[in-house]
Amino acid sequence: MKTKTHSLTIPDEIILNKIYLIRSKKVMLDMDLANLYGVTTSNLNKAVKRNIKRFPDDFMFS
């Protein structure tokens, strides 16, 4: 079974407004990232934990 892929273009300014500079590092809050993907923050964090090897080492910190 083939799944449908949805394509959505988000203006750069919306994404750039969600990126913060903290201690010389560019960061994005999980809440904002989840919102961009249209999922809950909880589900985003669960997906990252289940698939941690798919993400770069600096993708997430706690």
C-alpha positions in Angstrom: 0.0 0.0 0.0 1.4 3.4 -1.0 0.9 6.3 1.3 0.1 9.8 0.2 2.7 12.5 0.6 1.4 16.0 1.4 3.5 18.9 0.2 3.2 22.2 2.1 5.2 25.3 1.5 5.7 27.5 4.6 7.1 31.0 4.1 10.6 31.4 5.3 9.7 34.3 7.6 7.3 32.1 9.6 10.1 29.5 10.2 12.7 32.2 10.9 10.5 33.8 13.5 10.4 30.4 15.4 14.2 30.1 15.6 15.8 31.6 18.7 19.5 32.3 19.5 20.3 31.0 22.9 23.9 30.9 24.1 25.2 31.3 20.5 23.1 28.3 19.3 20.1 28.4 17.0 17.2 26.5 18.6 13.6 25.9 17.9 11.1 24.9 20.6 9.5 21.5 20.2 6.1 23.2 20.5 6.8 25.3 17.4 8.2 22.4 15.4 5.2 20.2 16.3 2.9 23.0 15.2 4.7 23.3 11.8 4.2 19.6 11.3 0.7 19.6 12.5 1.1 17.2 15.4 1.0 17.5 19.1 4.2 18.2 21.0 3.8 15.0 22.8 3.6 13.0 19.6 6.6 14.8 18.1 8.7 13.9 21.2 7.5 10.3 21.1 8.4 10.0 17.4 11.9 11.4 18.0 12.5 9.0 20.9 11.3 6.0 18.9 13.5 7.0 15.9 16.5 8.8 17.6 19.0 7.3 15.1 17.3 9.2 12.3 18.2 12.5 13.8 21.5 14.3 14.1 23.2 14.2 17.5 22.5 17.9 18.1 18.8 17.7 17.1 17.6 17.6 20.7 18.9 18.4 24.2 17.3 18.0 27.6 
